[in-house]
Amino acid sequence: MTDIKTGFVGIKKEIDIIKVLRLYRYCSFLITSTYFVLSGETHSNTKKAFIIGCIGVSAFLLNYLYKHYLSERRVLIFLIALETILNTFILIPSGGLESPYIWYSINTIVISSVALKKKIYCWLSFVTYIISSTWLFTILLKPGDKLLNIIGKELNLLLCLALFTGAIQILSEYYKRVQEKNKELNEVNSHLISANNKIKESMDYIMELYQAVHLLSDQQDSDSLIDIILEYTRKITKSETAIFISFKKGKFNIRIKGSKVKETEIRSILAGSANEIWSIKGTRIIYAGDSSLVLSPVKSSFGTYGVLGVVPDSEVRDYELKDQMKFLTELGKIALERNELERINKGLLINEEQNRIANEIHDGVLQKLFGISCAIYGLKKQAGSININMMKSELSGIQDSINSAMKDLRATIYGYSWKKEGKNNFVQDINSYLDFVRKNHGTYTNFELIGNQDLLPTGHKIAFYRIVSEAVSNSIRHGKAQHISVKLTIGDKNTVLEIKDDGTGFDSKILNNTKKMGMGIRNIESLAIMLKGRMKLESKPNEGTTIEIVVPAEYNSIKEDLYEGVGG
């Protein structure tokens, strides 16, 4: 792109030179021809018409030729020499030094000064005109006059022409220097444009990486994790297609993101290297006809998770792509490794909780149930020999023991539940954050919850808290908001989070059209996508901003309230 711009600048300069030369040629032709016509009866009208016609035709033809051959040195020298000879044939019959066309002849001096590097061509034209206008003119048309007398008579004109030629030389030299400096400035400018584009690309690259890391850290499902890795591999490498190859049950499984190539084409490219893919070290490029595939393994100390690959565009540089793939596979390895460790850790926590519950049930509840069983067995044996009052007393004792056992069982099951202490950490955390904002920034904040927050999965609660903190932070830093309201509505089909402020606002239509979001908005949108929801942003200058997050309901939590009244 930079080279094209530089080329356009060069072409524009060339066109400007041609315009100046063309303008001088036509102006000098019109002025000198007018003066020649009005100069008296020295020449006949037929002769005048013939001379003007010849010069006019040559002017149009030479302008055309100079325009097309200005950059070809040899052709240009030939054209200047040809025009010099033609001008000589015009000067002699039109009056020599007294001819007004002496000023039209200066065209060759101007062109040779500007377009040719050597000064000699300019002075050769000048000398040719002087000789033809004096010596040849005297020999052919005024043989009785002396050459020295003619030169002495027109000495001022000769001196003026010489000074004019010298001035043109000096001006053309300065013009060439300015042109060289201009060229240097254009080169510097092109480098600056290139550097600026690289900085923009780097900023976009960093933002994409930040967003990728942000999303990868929130994923718990390995399939979703791989999808995100593939999506950001496409974005960062600017490739149409990204693939992830895993080896399960004795065959390759290929996951493709993008529409440029199909799985059959990928398999045909890999066909000759199927046995080597799993042992790839570093980044490798596989060629198959006009197509190519860049592969890089995703490995960790636990083993190989798979092979990440892209189908590169022809414009992408190999060394840049290899560096990007190296970083992306490292990022993918960390994300998949973390996911695996969390899965193992979750399993260990579940086992630990199961052991805790089993031990506490065995040590407390089971002993009480055994005592209750023995009491019921004894009461059954004595049923025929004891009176009703004693039986009621025994049954009351058994009921108390059952209630005690149920209380212990509930305490064991919900030993780590927030309801054991009657606290709601999710709502409390949001209120605490909004209180912190109110105290430190003087911004009025309000939180409204509609619906049962127990129905929200833990992942949703974490994401909603992060969205609230990100949106409120943006409202204060960028919007200078004085009032912020947060409303969370938990419905049967959707959960809706709405954050409103009265800040400075902006034109959200421009943001939606250009897709140039700030880091905060990007994070909020990423969190909404992670929850399989959508973000809607509305804002106008000086009218505040509204962010609405709509997430489909995924009620996976255990309804603890169902167990609250057991034995109560």
C-alpha positions, 0 to 999 in steps of 0.5 A: 500500500505504501509503495502504491502511494509513493508511486502516485506521488511520483506520477503526480509530480511528473504530471505537474511538470508536464502541465507547467511546460505545456502551459508555457509552450501554449502561452508563449505560442499565443503571445509571440504569434499575436505579436508576429501578426501585429508586427507590421508589413515586414512579412506577407500574410501568407508567410505569417499564416504558414509560419504560425501554422507550422509552429502550432502543429509542432506545439501540439505534437511536441507536447504530446510526445514530451508527455509520453517520453519525458522519462526516457532520456534518449528519446527526450534528447532526440525530441529536444534536438529535433525541436531545436532544428525546427525552431531554427528553421522558424527563426531564420525566415521570421526575422532572426533575433528580431523574430518574436519566436525567439522567446518561443524557442526557449521551450527547449532550453526549459525542457532540457534544464528541467528534464536532463541532468547535464547542463550542456544540452541547455547551452547547446540549444542556446548557442544554436539559436544565437548562431542561426539568428545571427550568422545563418540569418545574415548569410541567407537573408542579409548578405550585405550586412555585417555580422558584428553590426547585427550582434552589436545592435542586438547585444542587449537582447543576447545578454538578456537571453544568456541571463534568462538561460542561466536563470533557468539553469539555477531554478531547475537546479533548485527544483531538482534539489527540492524534488530530491528532498521531496523524494526523501520526505516521501520515503520517510513518510512511507516508512512512518506510514508502514511503522504506524500500520505495524503499531496498529496491527500490534495494538489489534494483536495485543487486544485480540490476545488480551480478549483471548486470554480473558475468554480462555480463563473463563471456560470450563468445557474443553470443547468450548475451549478449543472453539475459542482457541480456533476462533482467535487463531483465525483472528490473530493470524488473519487466516480464513481457516483454523483447525485442531487435530486430535487423536482418539480411538485410533483415528484423527479427529479434525475440528475446523473453524472457517469456510475456506477449505473443507475437511476432505481437503484437509485430510487430503493434505494430511494424507501423506504425513499422517504418521508424522503429525503426532511427532511434529516438533515446532512449527511445520508447513505442509505443502500440497499443490497450491494449498499449504497447512501450517501446523504446530503441536499443543504439548505439555508435560502431561502429553500432547493435546493435539495439533493446531493449524491454519490455512494461511493467506498468500500475503502472510509472511512465514516468519510472522506466522511461525511466531504467532503459531508458537505463541498461540500453541503455548497459550492453548497449552496453558488453557487446556492444561489449566482446564485439565487441572481444574477437572482433576481438582474438582474431582478431588474436591467432590471426593473430599466432600463425599468422604466428609459427609460419609464420615460425619454421617457414620460418626453422628447420624448413623449412631443416632439412627441405630439408637432409634432403631433399637428403641423402636425394637424395644418398644415393639417387644413391650407393646403388649405390656406397657400402658398408653402414657408410657408408649406416648412418652417413648414415641416422643423420645424417638421423635426427638431423636429423629429430629436431632438426626435430621438436623445433624444430617442437614448440617452435614449436607450443607456444611459448606453452604452459605445458607448455614450462616444465612448469608448470600455472598453473590448479592452481598458482593455486588452491594459491597462493590457498589458501596465502595464505588459510592464512598470513593467516587461519590456516585449514587449506585443502586442494585435491584434483584428480581427473581430467585438468585439460587437458580443461577449457576456459579459460573453465571454469578461470577460472570455477572459480577465481572460485567457489573464491575467492568460496566460501572468502572467504564461509567465512572472513568469514561462517562463521568456518571453521577447515577448508576443503576444495576438491575438483575431480572431472573426469569423462567426463560432468560436472565437479564442484567441491565446497567444504566448511567447518566454519563456523557454517553456517545454515539452507539451507532458509530460504535456498532457500525465500525465495531471499534470497541474499547477494552471494557466493552470488549470484555463485557461482550466476551463475557456475554458470549461466554454465557451464550447470551448477547449484549445490547448497547445504547448510548447518545451524547449527553444522554447516558449509556445503557448496557443490557445482557440477555442470557438464556436460563440454565438452572442447574443449581440444587434448590436447597429450599426444598430440603429446608423444612424436612423434619421442621 
